[in-house]
Amino acid sequence: MTTFRYAELARVVRNGFVESQHYGSAVVLAPDGEIVLAAGVPDEPVLPRSTLKPVQALACRVAATALDGVDPLAGPALALAAGSHTGDDRHVEVVRVMLAGAGLTEDALGCPADWPEDEQTRDRLIRAGGQRDRIRMNCSGKHAAMLVACVARSWSTHDYLDPNHPLQRETAATVARLAGTPIAHHAIDGCGAPLFGLPLTGLARTFQALVTAPAGSDEALVAQAMRHHPEYVGGWHGHPNTDLMRALPGVLAKGGAEGVLAVAAPDGHAVAVKVIDGSPRATTAIALAALDAVGVPVDGADALRRVPVLGGGEPVGAVTAAIDWTVSRTEAAPSRTEKEES
C-alpha cells in the first residue's frame, strides 16, 4: 500500500462541520535560504504552471535588451509578461503596443483563443457578438514578450514555442539558475509554451532570488514591475495575486493553475505551495499562514486569510489554512500569535 505523503494544508468548514480538506505540500525559506518550515513533500517536483511566468518574463527581458540596451519590456508591459491578466481592455492595449513595437500583429500570438476572465469584459463582448480571441487569453502578455525578445534578437517567430528554440533554451537555463536545481521535468503548458518542472523548494528559491536581487538588475526590475503594477499581473477586480500585492506592499506573489502559488516577502522569506487536488481557492490563505508562522507581518492581508463558504448567499463558514507541518519551526522567528501571548 502506498503511504499518503501529503500534509493537510486547509479545511473547508460549513456551519461548524469540516466539509472538505485540501492536502499537498508547502515550504518556507528563511532569508538565508534555509528551510524553516515544510509540509508534505516539498522536494517532489511539481509543474509550476503560470507561477513561472516571472522567470519567463525575465528571460525575455534579458534577451530583448542584450544587444543594444533598448528596453521594450518595462513597467506595465513587464508586469503583464510576468502575469496572468484577466483580458481587460487595458491589458489588451498593452499587448497590442508590445506587438506593434516589434512590427507584429496579434496574429503572431501562439496562445489559444479564449474569452477574457474578467466577467464584465466577457459579458460585454458576448453581448456585442464577439468571439474568443488570442489576445484576451490570460497568457497573451507572456507570448507577446516572447515575440518581442525574438524580434530583438533576430530569432524566428513562427516557431518561438518550440522547446529547442533559442529563446526557450535560454528560458530553461534561467529557470534552473534561479531555482538552484536542474529542471526535473519538461512539459507543455496550457498556453502552448514549454513548462519546466521543479521541486517546491526550487520554486521558493526562485521567488526569493527575485526579491533579493541587486537594485537595477533584471531580476529586481521584474519584481519591481509586478509590485508597482499588480493590476497587470492579475486584474482590477478580485484577483488574488493582485489583491495580495496591494494588501502587502513589497510582497511578490504569482499563482498558477492546479493549486500552485509562490510568495516572497521583502525581507527574503519565501513560500511555495502545491495543493495536490489542484484547487487554488486556499493557496493564498495557506501562504499567508506560512509567512505568519515565521514572523513575517501579514496583518494587512487578514481579509485574504479566509475564503467565505456561503449558504443561501450568506457566509456560513470559511476555507482557512490548517497546515500540518512535517518539519517543525526550531529557530524561526515567533509568529504574531506567539508574540501576542508572550
KEDO-675971 format. One record per atom (N, C-alpha, C): x, y, z; residue in three letters. Coordinates in steps of 0.1 Angstrom, whole numbers, padded with zeros to 4 digits, always signed. Example, Ala and Ser with C-alpha at 12.3 -4.5 7.8 and 13.67 -1.06 7.14 Angstrom:
REM residues 2
+0132-0057+0078ALA +0123-0045+0078ALA +0132-0033+0078ALA +0128-0022+0071SER +0137-0011+0071SER +0129+0000+0079SER 
REM end
This chain:
REM residues 342
+0008-0012+0000MET +0000+0000+0000MET +0009+0012+0000MET +0005+0022-0008THR +0013+0035-0009THR +0009+0044+0003THR +0020+0049+0010THR +0017+0058+0021THR +0014+0071+0016THR +0003+0077+0021PHE -0001+0091+0017PHE +0009+0101+0023PHE +0016+0108+0015ARG +0027+0116+0019ARG +0024+0130+0021ARG +0012+0135+0016TYR +0009+0149+0016TYR +0003+0153+0030TYR +0005+0166+0033ALA +0000+0171+0046ALA -0012+0179+0044ALA -0020+0179+0054GLU -0032+0188+0054GLU -0028+0202+0054GLU -0033+0210+0044LEU -0030+0224+0043LEU -0041+0234+0046LEU -0054+0229+0044ALA -0065+0238+0046ALA -0078+0230+0048ALA -0087+0236+0055ARG -0100+0230+0058ARG -0112+0238+0053ARG -0122+0232+0049VAL -0134+0239+0045VAL -0145+0235+0056VAL -0149+0246+0063VAL -0158+0244+0074VAL -0172+0251+0071VAL -0182+0243+0072ARG -0196+0248+0069ARG -0204+0246+0082ARG -0209+0257+0088ASN -0217+0256+0100ASN -0211+0247+0110ASN -0197+0249+0112GLY -0190+0241+0122GLY -0186+0227+0119GLY -0190+0223+0106PHE -0187+0209+0102PHE -0176+0210+0092PHE -0165+0201+0093VAL -0154+0200+0084VAL -0159+0193+0072VAL -0162+0201+0061GLU -0168+0195+0049GLU -0158+0189+0040GLU -0146+0196+0038SER -0136+0191+0029SER -0122+0195+0035SER -0112+0189+0030GLN -0098+0192+0034GLN -0090+0192+0021GLN -0080+0202+0021HIS -0071+0202+0010HIS -0057+0198+0015HIS -0051+0188+0008TYR -0038+0183+0011TYR -0028+0187+0001TYR -0015+0186+0004GLY -0005+0190-0005GLY +0008+0192+0002GLY +0016+0201-0004SER +0030+0204+0002SER +0032+0219+0002SER +0040+0223+0012ALA +0044+0237+0013ALA +0058+0238+0019ALA +0065+0248+0016VAL +0078+0250+0022VAL +0080+0265+0024VAL +0087+0269+0035VAL +0091+0283+0037VAL +0106+0283+0039VAL +0112+0293+0032LEU +0126+0295+0033LEU +0129+0308+0041LEU +0139+0307+0049ALA +0144+0319+0056ALA +0152+0328+0047ALA +0154+0340+0050PRO +0162+0349+0041PRO +0176+0344+0037PRO +0181+0335+0046ASP +0194+0329+0042ASP +0193+0317+0033ASP +0181+0313+0029GLY +0178+0302+0021GLY +0176+0289+0027GLY +0177+0289+0041GLU +0174+0276+0048GLU +0160+0273+0049GLU +0156+0261+0049ILE +0142+0257+0051ILE +0139+0258+0065ILE +0129+0266+0069VAL +0125+0267+0083VAL +0111+0260+0086VAL +0103+0258+0076LEU +0091+0251+0077LEU +0088+0243+0065LEU +0083+0231+0066ALA +0079+0223+0055ALA +0067+0214+0058ALA +0059+0211+0048ALA +0048+0203+0050ALA +0047+0194+0038ALA +0043+0181+0040GLY +0042+0172+0028GLY +0056+0169+0022GLY +0057+0170+0009VAL +0069+0165+0003VAL +0074+0177-0006VAL +0080+0187-0001PRO +0084+0199-0009PRO +0095+0196-0018PRO +0102+0185-0017ASP +0113+0182-0027ASP +0108+0174-0039ASP +0095+0171-0039GLU +0089+0164-0050GLU +0087+0174-0061GLU +0090+0171-0074PRO +0088+0180-0085PRO +0073+0183-0087PRO +0070+0195-0090VAL +0057+0199-0094VAL +0058+0207-0107VAL +0047+0209-0114LEU +0046+0217-0126LEU +0041+0231-0121LEU +0050+0241-0121PRO +0046+0254-0115PRO +0035+0261-0123PRO +0033+0258-0136ARG +0024+0264-0144ARG +0027+0279-0145ARG +0017+0288-0144SER +0019+0302-0145SER +0027+0309-0134SER +0030+0301-0123THR +0038+0306-0113THR +0052+0309-0118THR +0056+0303-0129LEU +0069+0305-0135LEU +0070+0317-0144LEU +0059+0324-0147LYS +0058+0335-0156LYS +0069+0346-0153LYS +0071+0349-0140PRO +0081+0360-0138PRO +0095+0356-0143PRO +0098+0343-0143VAL +0111+0338-0148VAL +0111+0339-0163VAL +0100+0335-0169GLN +0099+0336-0184GLN +0100+0350-0188GLN +0094+0359-0181ALA +0094+0374-0184ALA +0109+0379-0182ALA +0116+0374-0172LEU +0130+0377-0170LEU +0138+0373-0182LEU +0136+0361-0187ALA +0144+0356-0198ALA +0141+0364-0211ALA +0129+0368-0212CYS +0125+0376-0224CYS +0131+0390-0223CYS +0131+0396-0211ARG +0137+0409-0209ARG +0152+0409-0212ARG +0159+0399-0207VAL +0173+0398-0209VAL +0176+0396-0224VAL +0169+0388-0230ALA +0171+0385-0245ALA +0168+0398-0253ALA +0158+0405-0249ALA +0154+0417-0257ALA +0163+0429-0255ALA +0171+0429-0244THR +0179+0441-0241THR +0194+0438-0243THR +0197+0425-0246ALA +0211+0421-0246ALA +0220+0427-0256ALA +0214+0431-0268LEU +0222+0436-0279LEU +0225+0451-0279LEU +0215+0459-0277ASP +0217+0473-0278ASP +0212+0481-0267ASP +0208+0474-0256GLY +0203+0481-0244GLY +0189+0488-0245GLY +0182+0486-0256VAL +0169+0491-0257VAL +0160+0483-0247VAL +0150+0490-0241ASP +0142+0484-0231ASP +0128+0483-0235ASP +0124+0473-0243PRO +0110+0472-0247PRO +0101+0466-0237PRO +0107+0460-0226LEU +0099+0453-0216LEU +0101+0460-0203LEU +0093+0469-0199ALA +0094+0476-0186ALA +0080+0480-0182ALA +0079+0484-0169GLY +0066+0489-0164GLY +0055+0479-0166GLY +0043+0484-0170PRO +0031+0476-0172PRO +0034+0464-0181PRO +0042+0467-0192ALA +0044+0456-0202ALA +0052+0444-0195ALA +0061+0448-0187LEU +0069+0437-0180LEU +0060+0430-0170LEU +0052+0437-0163ALA +0043+0431-0153ALA +0033+0422-0160ALA +0028+0426-0172LEU +0019+0418-0180LEU +0026+0405-0185LEU +0038+0407-0189ALA +0046+0395-0193ALA +0048+0385-0182ALA +0049+0390-0169ALA +0050+0381-0158ALA +0037+0376-0152ALA +0026+0381-0157GLY +0013+0379-0151GLY +0004+0370-0158GLY -0008+0368-0153SER -0019+0361-0159SER -0031+0371-0159SER -0031+0379-0169HIS -0041+0390-0169HIS -0055+0385-0171HIS -0065+0393-0169THR -0079+0389-0170THR -0086+0394-0182THR -0078+0399-0192GLY -0084+0402-0205GLY -0091+0415-0206GLY -0089+0424-0196ASP -0095+0437-0196ASP -0089+0445-0208ASP -0097+0455-0213ASP -0093+0463-0224ASP -0079+0469-0222ASP -0076+0473-0209ARG -0063+0479-0206ARG -0052+0469-0208ARG -0054+0457-0204HIS -0044+0446-0207HIS -0042+0445-0222HIS -0053+0444-0229VAL -0052+0441-0243VAL -0044+0452-0250VAL -0047+0465-0246GLU -0040+0476-0252GLU -0025+0475-0251GLU -0020+0471-0239VAL -0006+0470-0237VAL +0000+0459-0245VAL -0007+0447-0247VAL -0002+0437-0255VAL -0001+0441-0270VAL -0011+0449-0274ARG -0010+0454-0288ARG +0001+0463-0290ARG +0004+0472-0280VAL +0016+0481-0281VAL +0029+0473-0282VAL +0030+0463-0273MET +0042+0454-0273MET +0044+0448-0287MET +0033+0442-0293LEU +0034+0436-0306LEU +0038+0446-0317LEU +0031+0458-0316ALA +0033+0468-0327ALA +0048+0473-0326ALA +0053+0474-0314GLY +0067+0478-0313GLY +0077+0469-0319GLY +0073+0456-0320ALA +0081+0446-0326ALA +0077+0444-0341ALA +0068+0452-0346GLY +0064+0451-0360GLY +0055+0439-0363GLY +0048+0435-0352LEU +0039+0423-0354LEU +0025+0426-0350LEU +0015+0418-0354THR +0001+0419-0350THR -0002+0407-0341THR -0014+0407-0336GLU -0018+0397-0327GLU -0019+0383-0334GLU -0019+0383-0347ASP -0019+0370-0355ASP -0006+0362-0352ASP +0004+0369-0347ALA +0017+0362-0344ALA +0016+0354-0330ALA +0006+0357-0322LEU +0005+0350-0309LEU +0002+0336-0311LEU +0009+0327-0304GLY +0007+0313-0305GLY -0001+0307-0294GLY -0007+0315-0285CYS -0015+0310-0274CYS -0029+0308-0280CYS -0037+0299-0273PRO -0051+0296-0278PRO -0060+0308-0277PRO -0070+0308-0285ALA -0081+0319-0283ALA -0089+0315-0271ALA -0093+0326-0264ASP -0101+0324-0252ASP -0109+0336-0249ASP -0119+0334-0240TRP -0127+0346-0235TRP -0119+0352-0224TRP -0120+0365-0222PRO -0114+0372-0210PRO -0119+0366-0197PRO -0111+0365-0187GLU -0115+0361-0174GLU -0123+0371-0167GLU -0121+0384-0170ASP -0129+0395-0163ASP -0143+0393-0168ASP -0152+0392-0158GLU -0166+0389-0162GLU -0173+0400-0169GLU -0171+0413-0164GLN -0177+0424-0171GLN -0173+0425-0186GLN -0160+0423-0188THR -0155+0424-0202THR -0160+0412-0210THR -0160+0400-0204ARG -0165+0389-0212ARG -0180+0391-0215ARG -0188+0395-0206ASP -0202+0397-0208ASP -0205+0408-0219ASP -0197+0419-0219ARG -0198+0429-0229ARG -0195+0424-0243ARG -0184+0416-0244LEU -0180+0411-0257LEU -0190+0401-0262LEU -0196+0393-0253ILE -0206+0383-0258ILE -0219+0390-0263ILE -0223+0401-0255ARG -0235+0408-0260ARG -0232+0415-0273ARG -0220+0419-0276ALA -0216+0426-0288ALA -0214+0416-0300ALA -0215+0403-0297GLY -0213+0393-0307GLY -0199+0389-0309GLY -0190+0392-0299GLY -0176+0389-0300GLY -0173+0374-0300GLY -0161+0370-0302GLN -0157+0356-0301GLN -0144+0355-0293GLN -0141+0343-0290ARG -0128+0340-0283ARG -0117+0346-0291ARG -0107+0351-0284ASP -0096+0358-0291ASP -0083+0355-0284ASP -0072+0353-0292ARG -0059+0350-0286ARG -0054+0361-0276ARG -0057+0374-0280ILE -0051+0385-0272ILE -0058+0386-0259ILE -0070+0380-0258ARG -0077+0381-0245ARG -0073+0369-0236ARG -0066+0359-0241MET -0062+0348-0233MET -0052+0353-0222MET -0053+0347-0210ASN -0045+0353-0199ASN -0030+0352-0200ASN -0025+0344-0210CYS -0011+0343-0212CYS -0006+0352-0224CYS -0015+0360-0230SER -0010+0367-0242SER +0001+0377-0239SER +0002+0382-0227GLY +0013+0391-0223GLY +0026+0384-0223GLY +0026+0372-0218LYS +0038+0364-0219LYS +0042+0361-0233LYS +0033+0357-0241HIS +0035+0353-0255HIS +0040+0366-0263HIS +0034+0377-0260ALA +0039+0389-0267ALA +0053+0392-0263ALA +0057+0391-0250ALA +0070+0393-0246ALA +0080+0384-0253ALA +0076+0371-0254MET +0085+0361-0261MET +0087+0366-0276MET +0077+0371-0282LEU +0078+0376-0296LEU +0087+0388-0297LEU +0085+0397-0287VAL +0094+0409-0287VAL +0108+0405-0285VAL +0111+0395-0277ALA +0125+0391-0275ALA +0130+0385-0288ALA +0122+0377-0294CYS +0127+0370-0307CYS +0130+0381-0317CYS +0122+0391-0319VAL +0124+0401-0329VAL +0137+0409-0325VAL +0139+0412-0313ALA +0151+0419-0308ALA +0163+0412-0311ALA +0163+0398-0311ARG +0175+0390-0313ARG +0176+0384-0327ARG +0166+0388-0336SER +0166+0383-0349SER +0164+0368-0349SER +0156+0363-0340TRP +0153+0349-0339TRP +0140+0347-0347TRP +0137+0335-0352SER +0125+0332-0358SER +0113+0334-0349SER +0102+0338-0354THR +0090+0340-0346THR +0079+0329-0348THR +0079+0323-0360HIS +0069+0313-0362HIS +0069+0301-0354HIS +0081+0298-0348ASP +0084+0286-0340ASP +0088+0289-0326ASP +0085+0301-0321TYR +0090+0305-0308TYR +0086+0297-0297TYR +0076+0288-0298LEU +0072+0279-0287LEU +0079+0265-0288LEU +0087+0263-0298ASP +0094+0251-0299ASP +0104+0250-0287ASP +0104+0239-0280PRO +0114+0238-0268PRO +0128+0240-0272PRO +0131+0237-0285ASN +0145+0239-0290ASN +0148+0252-0295ASN +0138+0261-0295HIS +0141+0275-0300HIS +0151+0282-0290HIS +0159+0290-0296PRO +0169+0297-0287PRO +0163+0304-0275PRO +0152+0310-0276LEU +0145+0317-0265LEU +0141+0307-0254LEU +0136+0296-0258GLN +0131+0286-0248GLN +0143+0279-0242GLN +0154+0278-0249ARG +0166+0272-0243ARG +0172+0282-0232ARG +0172+0295-0236GLU +0176+0305-0226GLU +0167+0306-0214GLU +0154+0304-0216THR +0144+0304-0205THR +0147+0292-0196THR +0149+0281-0202ALA +0152+0269-0193ALA +0164+0271-0185ALA +0174+0277-0191ALA +0187+0279-0183ALA +0184+0289-0172ALA +0176+0299-0174THR +0172+0309-0164THR +0165+0303-0153THR +0155+0294-0156VAL +0147+0287-0146VAL +0157+0279-0137VAL +0166+0271-0143ALA +0175+0263-0135ALA +0184+0271-0126ALA +0189+0282-0132ARG +0198+0291-0124ARG +0191+0297-0112ARG +0179+0302-0113LEU +0173+0309-0102LEU +0168+0298-0092LEU +0164+0287-0097ALA +0159+0276-0087ALA +0170+0269-0080ALA +0182+0270-0086GLY +0194+0263-0080GLY +0193+0248-0081GLY +0186+0244-0091THR +0184+0229-0092THR +0181+0226-0107THR +0185+0215-0112PRO +0182+0211-0126PRO +0167+0210-0128PRO +0162+0212-0140ILE +0148+0210-0143ILE +0144+0196-0142ILE +0134+0193-0135ALA +0130+0179-0132ALA +0122+0172-0142ALA +0114+0181-0150HIS +0105+0175-0160HIS +0102+0186-0170HIS +0101+0182-0183HIS +0097+0191-0193HIS +0083+0188-0198HIS +0075+0198-0200ALA +0061+0196-0204ALA +0057+0208-0212ALA +0044+0208-0216ILE +0038+0219-0224ILE +0027+0224-0216ILE +0027+0238-0213ASP +0017+0244-0205ASP +0004+0245-0213ASP -0007+0250-0207GLY -0020+0251-0213GLY -0020+0261-0224GLY -0011+0271-0224CYS -0010+0281-0234CYS -0001+0277-0246CYS +0005+0265-0245GLY +0014+0260-0255GLY +0028+0263-0254GLY +0032+0270-0243ALA +0046+0273-0241ALA +0053+0262-0233ALA +0066+0260-0235PRO +0073+0250-0227PRO +0072+0253-0212PRO +0071+0242-0204LEU +0068+0243-0190LEU +0079+0234-0183LEU +0084+0239-0172PHE +0096+0233-0165PHE +0092+0229-0151PHE +0093+0216-0148GLY +0090+0211-0135GLY +0101+0213-0125GLY +0098+0217-0113LEU +0107+0220-0102LEU +0102+0215-0089LEU +0110+0212-0080PRO +0106+0209-0066PRO +0101+0223-0060PRO +0092+0222-0050LEU +0087+0234-0044LEU +0098+0242-0038LEU +0109+0236-0033THR +0120+0243-0027THR +0127+0251-0037THR +0128+0246-0050GLY +0134+0254-0060GLY +0125+0266-0065GLY +0112+0263-0064LEU +0103+0274-0068LEU +0103+0285-0057LEU +0104+0282-0044ALA +0105+0292-0034ALA +0118+0299-0035ALA +0129+0292-0039ARG +0142+0298-0040ARG +0142+0308-0052ARG +0134+0305-0062THR +0133+0314-0074THR +0127+0327-0070THR +0116+0327-0062PHE +0110+0340-0058PHE +0118+0347-0049PHE +0126+0340-0040GLN +0135+0347-0031GLN +0146+0354-0039GLN +0151+0348-0050ALA +0161+0354-0058ALA +0156+0367-0064ALA +0143+0367-0068LEU +0137+0379-0075LEU +0136+0391-0065LEU +0132+0388-0052VAL +0130+0399-0043VAL +0143+0404-0037VAL +0153+0395-0037THR +0166+0399-0030THR +0177+0403-0041THR +0173+0404-0053ALA +0183+0407-0064ALA +0188+0422-0062ALA +0200+0425-0066PRO +0205+0438-0065PRO +0196+0448-0073PRO +0195+0460-0067ALA +0187+0470-0074ALA +0192+0473-0088ALA +0183+0474-0097GLY +0187+0477-0111GLY +0190+0465-0119GLY +0191+0453-0113SER +0193+0441-0120SER +0180+0437-0128SER +0181+0429-0138ASP +0169+0424-0145ASP +0160+0417-0136ASP +0165+0409-0126GLU +0156+0402-0117GLU +0148+0412-0108GLU +0156+0422-0103ALA +0149+0432-0095ALA +0139+0440-0103ALA +0141+0443-0115LEU +0132+0450-0124LEU +0119+0443-0126LEU +0120+0429-0128VAL +0108+0421-0129VAL +0100+0422-0117VAL +0106+0420-0105ALA +0099+0421-0092ALA +0093+0435-0090ALA +0100+0445-0094GLN +0096+0459-0092GLN +0083+0461-0101GLN +0084+0457-0113ALA +0072+0459-0122ALA +0060+0452-0117ALA +0061+0440-0112MET +0050+0433-0107MET +0044+0440-0095MET +0053+0444-0086ARG +0048+0450-0073ARG +0042+0464-0076ARG +0048+0472-0085HIS +0043+0485-0088HIS +0030+0485-0097HIS +0028+0474-0104HIS +0017+0474-0114HIS +0009+0460-0112HIS +0005+0458-0099PRO -0001+0444-0097PRO -0014+0442-0105PRO -0021+0452-0109GLU -0033+0450-0117GLU -0030+0445-0131GLU -0017+0446-0135TYR -0013+0439-0148TYR -0008+0425-0146TYR -0005+0422-0134VAL -0002+0408-0130VAL -0015+0399-0130VAL -0025+0405-0125GLY -0038+0398-0125GLY -0049+0407-0131GLY -0056+0415-0123GLY -0067+0423-0128GLY -0071+0433-0118GLY -0081+0441-0122TRP -0086+0452-0113TRP -0097+0447-0104TRP -0102+0436-0106HIS -0114+0431-0098HIS -0112+0418-0092HIS -0109+0417-0079GLY -0109+0405-0072GLY -0099+0394-0076GLY -0088+0398-0081HIS -0078+0388-0085HIS -0068+0386-0073HIS -0067+0373-0068PRO -0059+0371-0056PRO -0045+0375-0056PRO -0038+0374-0067ASN -0024+0378-0067ASN -0023+0394-0066ASN -0032+0400-0074THR -0032+0415-0073THR -0036+0420-0059THR -0046+0414-0053ASP -0051+0418-0040ASP -0040+0416-0030ASP -0033+0405-0031LEU -0022+0402-0021LEU -0011+0412-0022LEU -0007+0416-0034MET +0004+0426-0035MET -0001+0440-0032MET -0014+0443-0033ARG -0019+0455-0029ARG -0020+0456-0014ARG -0024+0445-0008ALA -0025+0445+0007ALA -0012+0445+0014ALA -0002+0439+0008LEU +0011+0439+0015LEU +0022+0444+0005LEU +0023+0457+0005PRO +0033+0463-0004PRO +0047+0458-0002PRO +0053+0455-0013GLY +0067+0449-0013GLY +0067+0434-0014GLY +0055+0427-0012VAL +0054+0413-0014VAL +0053+0410-0029VAL +0059+0399-0033LEU +0058+0394-0047LEU +0050+0381-0046LEU +0040+0380-0055ALA +0031+0368-0055ALA +0027+0365-0069ALA +0027+0352-0072LYS +0022+0347-0085LYS +0018+0333-0084LYS +0005+0330-0088GLY -0001+0317-0087GLY -0001+0311-0101GLY -0004+0298-0101GLY -0005+0290-0113GLY -0016+0280-0112GLY -0020+0275-0124ALA -0031+0265-0124ALA -0027+0253-0116ALA -0037+0245-0112GLU -0036+0233-0104GLU -0030+0235-0090GLU -0034+0246-0084GLY -0031+0248-0070GLY -0017+0251-0066GLY -0010+0260-0075VAL +0004+0263-0072VAL +0004+0278-0069VAL +0012+0282-0059LEU +0014+0296-0056LEU +0028+0298-0049LEU +0035+0309-0053ALA +0048+0313-0047ALA +0046+0327-0042ALA +0051+0330-0030VAL +0051+0343-0025VAL +0064+0346-0018VAL +0070+0358-0020ALA +0082+0362-0013ALA +0080+0376-0006ALA +0085+0377+0006ALA +0084+0389+0013ALA +0096+0398+0011ALA +0095+0411+0013PRO +0107+0420+0010PRO +0119+0416+0018PRO +0118+0409+0030ASP +0130+0406+0037ASP +0136+0393+0032ASP +0131+0386+0023GLY +0137+0374+0017GLY +0130+0361+0021GLY +0121+0362+0031HIS +0113+0350+0033HIS +0105+0346+0021HIS +0104+0333+0018ALA +0097+0329+0006ALA +0089+0316+0009ALA +0078+0315+0003VAL +0069+0303+0005VAL +0064+0298-0009VAL +0064+0285-0010ALA +0058+0279-0022ALA +0048+0268-0018ALA +0037+0268-0025VAL +0026+0259-0021VAL +0021+0251-0033VAL +0018+0238-0031LYS +0011+0230-0041LYS +0000+0222-0035LYS -0013+0225-0038VAL -0024+0218-0034VAL -0026+0206-0043VAL -0026+0194-0038ILE -0025+0182-0047ILE -0038+0179-0054ILE -0049+0184-0050ASP -0062+0182-0057ASP -0063+0193-0068ASP -0054+0202-0069GLY -0054+0212-0080GLY -0063+0224-0077GLY -0070+0225-0066SER -0078+0237-0063SER -0070+0248-0058SER -0072+0260-0064PRO -0064+0272-0060PRO -0071+0280-0049PRO -0083+0276-0044ARG -0091+0285-0036ARG -0084+0288-0022ARG -0076+0279-0017ALA -0070+0281-0004ALA -0055+0285-0005ALA -0049+0286-0017THR -0035+0288-0017THR -0030+0301-0011THR -0038+0312-0013THR -0033+0324-0007THR -0034+0324+0008THR -0045+0318+0014ALA -0046+0316+0028ALA -0035+0308+0034ALA -0031+0297+0027ILE -0020+0288+0031ILE -0007+0296+0031ILE -0004+0303+0021ALA +0008+0311+0020ALA +0009+0321+0031ALA -0002+0328+0034LEU -0002+0338+0044LEU +0000+0332+0058LEU -0006+0321+0060ALA -0004+0314+0073ALA +0010+0309+0075ALA +0016+0305+0064ALA +0030+0300+0065ALA +0039+0312+0068ALA +0037+0324+0061LEU +0046+0335+0064LEU +0043+0340+0078LEU +0031+0340+0083ASP +0028+0344+0096ASP +0035+0335+0106ASP +0036+0323+0103ALA +0042+0313+0112ALA +0057+0316+0115ALA +0064+0323+0105VAL +0078+0326+0107VAL +0080+0340+0110VAL +0069+0347+0114GLY +0071+0361+0119GLY +0070+0372+0108GLY +0067+0369+0096VAL +0065+0379+0086VAL +0052+0386+0088VAL +0052+0399+0089PRO +0039+0407+0091PRO +0029+0405+0080PRO +0018+0400+0082VAL +0008+0398+0072VAL -0006+0405+0076VAL -0006+0413+0086ASP -0018+0419+0091ASP -0027+0426+0081ASP -0020+0432+0071GLY -0028+0440+0061GLY -0036+0431+0052GLY -0033+0418+0052ALA -0040+0409+0043ALA -0049+0399+0051ALA -0054+0403+0062ASP -0062+0394+0070ASP -0075+0390+0063ASP -0080+0399+0054ALA -0092+0395+0047ALA -0090+0384+0037ALA -0077+0382+0033LEU -0074+0371+0023LEU -0071+0358+0030LEU -0072+0357+0043ARG -0068+0345+0050ARG -0081+0336+0052ARG -0092+0341+0049ARG -0105+0334+0050ARG -0113+0335+0036ARG -0116+0324+0030VAL -0124+0324+0019VAL -0138+0320+0023VAL -0148+0329+0022PRO -0161+0326+0027PRO -0168+0313+0021PRO -0174+0306+0029VAL -0183+0295+0025VAL -0197+0299+0026VAL -0205+0299+0015LEU -0218+0305+0015LEU -0229+0295+0017LEU -0240+0299+0023GLY -0252+0291+0024GLY -0264+0301+0022GLY -0271+0299+0011GLY -0282+0308+0007GLY -0277+0322+0004GLY -0264+0323+0000GLY -0258+0336-0003GLY -0252+0343+0009GLY -0253+0337+0020GLU -0247+0343+0032GLU -0236+0335+0038GLU -0225+0341+0044PRO -0214+0333+0049PRO -0219+0324+0061PRO -0216+0311+0059VAL -0219+0301+0070VAL -0206+0294+0074VAL -0195+0298+0069GLY -0182+0291+0073GLY -0171+0297+0065GLY -0160+0290+0064ALA -0148+0296+0057ALA -0139+0285+0053ALA -0131+0288+0043VAL -0119+0279+0040VAL -0107+0286+0046VAL -0100+0279+0054THR -0088+0285+0061THR -0077+0276+0061THR -0065+0281+0063ALA -0053+0272+0064ALA -0053+0264+0077ALA -0049+0252+0076ALA -0047+0243+0087ALA -0035+0234+0084ALA -0023+0240+0085ILE -0012+0233+0080ILE -0006+0223+0090ILE -0004+0211+0085ASP +0002+0200+0093ASP +0017+0200+0090ASP +0025+0208+0097TRP +0039+0209+0094TRP +0046+0196+0097TRP +0054+0192+0088THR +0062+0179+0090THR +0076+0182+0093THR +0081+0195+0091VAL +0094+0199+0096VAL +0090+0211+0105VAL +0092+0210+0118SER +0088+0220+0128SER +0097+0231+0128SER +0092+0243+0132ARG +0100+0255+0133ARG +0108+0254+0146ARG +0121+0255+0144THR +0130+0255+0156THR +0137+0268+0159THR +0142+0274+0148GLU +0149+0287+0150GLU +0143+0298+0143GLU +0131+0296+0137ALA +0124+0307+0130ALA +0119+0317+0140ALA +0116+0329+0135ALA +0111+0340+0144ALA +0097+0336+0149ALA +0093+0340+0161PRO +0080+0337+0166PRO +0069+0343+0157PRO +0058+0336+0157SER +0046+0341+0149SER +0040+0353+0156SER +0031+0360+0149ARG +0024+0371+0155ARG +0016+0366+0168ARG +0010+0354+0167THR +0002+0349+0178THR +0011+0347+0190THR +0023+0341+0188GLU +0032+0339+0199GLU +0037+0352+0205GLU +0040+0362+0196LYS +0044+0375+0202LYS +0033+0380+0211LYS +0021+0379+0207GLU +0010+0385+0215GLU +0008+0377+0228GLU +0011+0364+0228GLU +0010+0356+0240GLU +0021+0358+0250GLU +0033+0362+0245SER +0045+0363+0253SER +0045+0376+0262SER 
REM end
